[in-house]
Amino acid sequence: MSHDKTIIWRSSKGEVIACVEKNKVLRENLDEIRQICQDALEDAVLMGCDEQQFRVVLAELLDSLANPYPPEG
């Protein structure tokens, strides 16, 4: 699953993030997050947890992330 290679990252103003290194870091971060989430899902299912409940909890975790930086403006 490497759909992240087709993501065109944009700034909050809509400008394309064209820096190769920034795109590399973003891609690597997504790859790491994907693998950690996959491992956690497999662990949960193997331990008898409901897959859908795990996915809901994971989505709630993502929704709870806070941006520590003030908005640009």
Phi and psi restraints in degrees (value plus and minus 20) as a CYANA .aco file:
   2 SER   PHI    -139.6   -99.6
   2 SER   PSI      26.7    66.7
   3 HIS   PHI     -86.4   -46.4
   3 HIS   PSI     -40.2    -0.2
   4 ASP   PHI     -86.0   -46.0
   4 ASP   PSI     -36.3     3.7
   5 LYS   PHI     -92.6   -52.6
   5 LYS   PSI     -36.7     3.3
   6 THR   PHI    -120.4   -80.4
   6 THR   PSI     -20.6    19.4
   7 ILE   PHI     -91.8   -51.8
   7 ILE   PSI     110.6   150.6
   8 ILE   PHI    -122.7   -82.7
   8 ILE   PSI      85.1   125.1
   9 TRP   PHI     -94.5   -54.5
   9 TRP   PSI     121.7   161.7
  10 ARG   PHI    -150.4  -110.4
  10 ARG   PSI     131.3   171.3
  11 SER   PHI     -95.8   -55.8
  11 SER   PSI     153.8   193.8
  12 SER   PHI     -85.7   -45.7
  12 SER   PSI     -35.8     4.2
  13 LYS   PHI    -114.3   -74.3
  13 LYS   PSI     -19.5    20.5
  14 GLY   PHI      72.4   112.4
  14 GLY   PSI     -20.6    19.4
  15 GLU   PHI     -94.8   -54.8
  15 GLU   PSI     120.7   160.7
  16 VAL   PHI     -89.9   -49.9
  16 VAL   PSI     114.2   154.2
  17 ILE   PHI    -104.1   -64.1
  17 ILE   PSI      81.7   121.7
  18 ALA   PHI    -118.4   -78.4
  18 ALA   PSI     -30.0    10.0
  19 CYS   PHI     -82.5   -42.5
  19 CYS   PSI     103.5   143.5
  20 VAL   PHI     -79.9   -39.9
  20 VAL   PSI     -63.9   -23.9
  21 GLU   PHI     -85.8   -45.8
  21 GLU   PSI     -60.9   -20.9
  22 LYS   PHI     -82.7   -42.7
  22 LYS   PSI     -64.2   -24.2
  23 ASN   PHI     -84.6   -44.6
  23 ASN   PSI     -56.6   -16.6
  24 LYS   PHI     -83.4   -43.4
  24 LYS   PSI     -66.1   -26.1
  25 VAL   PHI     -82.5   -42.5
  25 VAL   PSI     -64.2   -24.2
  26 LEU   PHI     -81.6   -41.6
  26 LEU   PSI     -63.0   -23.0
  27 ARG   PHI     -83.5   -43.5
  27 ARG   PSI     -65.2   -25.2
  28 GLU   PHI     -83.8   -43.8
  28 GLU   PSI     -60.6   -20.6
  29 ASN   PHI     -80.6   -40.6
  29 ASN   PSI     -65.1   -25.1
  30 LEU   PHI     -83.4   -43.4
  30 LEU   PSI     -59.5   -19.5
  31 ASP   PHI     -81.4   -41.4
  31 ASP   PSI     -63.4   -23.4
  32 GLU   PHI     -85.8   -45.8
  32 GLU   PSI     -64.6   -24.6
  33 ILE   PHI     -81.5   -41.5
  33 ILE   PSI     -63.9   -23.9
  34 ARG   PHI     -79.1   -39.1
  34 ARG   PSI     -65.0   -25.0
  35 GLN   PHI     -86.9   -46.9
  35 GLN   PSI     -61.6   -21.6
  36 ILE   PHI     -83.7   -43.7
  36 ILE   PSI     -62.9   -22.9
  37 CYS   PHI     -85.1   -45.1
  37 CYS   PSI     -60.5   -20.5
  38 GLN   PHI     -82.4   -42.4
  38 GLN   PSI     -65.6   -25.6
  39 ASP   PHI     -81.2   -41.2
  39 ASP   PSI     -63.5   -23.5
  40 ALA   PHI     -85.7   -45.7
  40 ALA   PSI     -59.8   -19.8
  41 LEU   PHI     -81.7   -41.7
  41 LEU   PSI     -66.2   -26.2
  42 GLU   PHI     -81.6   -41.6
  42 GLU   PSI     -62.8   -22.8
  43 ASP   PHI     -80.1   -40.1
  43 ASP   PSI     -66.5   -26.5
  44 ALA   PHI     -80.4   -40.4
  44 ALA   PSI     -65.8   -25.8
  45 VAL   PHI     -86.0   -46.0
  45 VAL   PSI     -62.5   -22.5
  46 LEU   PHI     -82.8   -42.8
  46 LEU   PSI     -49.1    -9.1
  47 MET   PHI    -108.4   -68.4
  47 MET   PSI     -15.2    24.8
  48 GLY   PHI      75.5   115.5
  48 GLY   PSI     -13.3    26.7
  49 CYS   PHI     -94.8   -54.8
  49 CYS   PSI     132.8   172.8
  50 ASP   PHI     -93.2   -53.2
  50 ASP   PSI     107.6   147.6
  51 GLU   PHI     -79.4   -39.4
  51 GLU   PSI     -64.6   -24.6
  52 GLN   PHI     -84.1   -44.1
  52 GLN   PSI     -59.5   -19.5
  53 GLN   PHI     -83.0   -43.0
  53 GLN   PSI     -61.6   -21.6
  54 PHE   PHI     -80.6   -40.6
  54 PHE   PSI     -63.4   -23.4
  55 ARG   PHI     -83.6   -43.6
  55 ARG   PSI     -58.2   -18.2
  56 VAL   PHI     -84.1   -44.1
  56 VAL   PSI     -65.2   -25.2
  57 VAL   PHI     -82.4   -42.4
  57 VAL   PSI     -61.0   -21.0
  58 LEU   PHI     -83.8   -43.8
  58 LEU   PSI     -62.5   -22.5
  59 ALA   PHI     -83.3   -43.3
  59 ALA   PSI     -60.0   -20.0
  60 GLU   PHI     -84.0   -44.0
  60 GLU   PSI     -57.2   -17.2
  61 LEU   PHI     -82.0   -42.0
  61 LEU   PSI     -65.6   -25.6
  62 LEU   PHI     -81.5   -41.5
  62 LEU   PSI     -62.4   -22.4
  63 ASP   PHI     -85.8   -45.8
  63 ASP   PSI     -42.5    -2.5
  64 SER   PHI    -108.1   -68.1
  64 SER   PSI     -25.5    14.5
  65 LEU   PHI     -84.4   -44.4
  65 LEU   PSI     116.9   156.9
  66 ALA   PHI    -130.5   -90.5
  66 ALA   PSI     118.6   158.6
  67 ASN   PHI    -102.3   -62.3
  67 ASN   PSI      95.9   135.9
  68 PRO   PHI    -101.8   -61.8
  68 PRO   PSI     -21.2    18.8
  69 TYR   PHI    -127.6   -87.6
  69 TYR   PSI     118.1   158.1
  70 PRO   PHI     -87.1   -47.1
  70 PRO   PSI     129.9   169.9
  71 PRO   PHI     -81.5   -41.5
  71 PRO   PSI     126.7   166.7
  72 GLU   PHI     -91.3   -51.3
  72 GLU   PSI     125.5   165.5
